[in-house]
């Protein structure tokens, strides 16, 4: 009987890819608009407030679906072998006991790359505000409360590239408000290089996975 809570926890963790896949299916109206755009020779579509080309939408959707397929295959293998499985640290988070606002701050100097993920969050009822710099993010944080802050790692700051900008932002947030969870979403190289430093700075999660990002945000917001 003592294994039942672990089994339930493991299965709940593994179900995240299925939940995300369902949300992606819900994204089909955007694809329908994209097809209509092509028919009328308008080769762009608005996703999360960004005007994207068909190729940009296709690339972002293909990347997310490929990751989902790989994750679901891994889930199936793990369930067959053990019956209990745990994902990586991105799903090892618990929502803090605080009032939820439904608002998310995403800090990234190239927000177009996150358009599909932002659209998925918005279709789940989240309000997503975007800042392209640490200063911009801090300014928005001073105006309203957020459930979660998502940040990339390296970005342009005041005309120069700062490789650990995500850590700089995390430290600034922690110095002002200990309650806002920070999720660092970045490439593989920076995730490996700055993993421990980001967590030490106060980030709840650092991940390269779109699926784990959506799962962490859902748990934290």
Secondary structure, DSSP 8 states (H G I E B T S, - for coil): -TTHHHHHHHHHHHTHHHHHHHHHHHTHHHHHHHHHHHHTT--EEEETTEEEEHHHHHHHHHHHHHHHHHHHHHHHHHHHHTS-----GGG-----SS----EEEEE-TTGGGGHHHHHHHHHTT-EEEEESSHHHHHHHHHHS--SEEEE-SSEEETTEEETTHHHHHHHHHHHH-TTSEEEEE--HHHHHHHHHHHHHHT-SEEES-HHHHHHHHHHH-
